[in-house]
Amino acid sequence: MIGLTNRNSSEVVIFDARSKIAAMGNRVKQGGYENTKWYANSSLRFCKIDNIHTVRKAYRKTYL
């Protein structure tokens, strides 16, 4: 249903702020990342942000 909300594209892109290595490491801890096999016409892109907690703190200092 999410894919139907954008009439200009048939693809759903899922962004993960972590690096792929960090996301794979979370799988060992029963975490992980989205499986694109579960979503039609989807792709997964990793953004390679080293420490999302540091980014969050910087954002809060800047905008909140």
Steps between C-alpha positions, in 0.01 A plus 500: 500500500789738569619460143163617369530839673750635245359503148836608356688185603425132533799435727511528880844595626580412861783705652702372795720767658759245612775341299423155362764349729336657809158376391633149443660511845160573651362181347720304739320680786157403359470838326590569143339680211207476261482210259406632155353160412207592724417814297414508130715732283725604787868565554710561809768768520745545783610857579823411684451734796762379749330597826133589475494597870758773437297624203185510714675700773636749246154538345343570839762762581444669165124487458339444841 
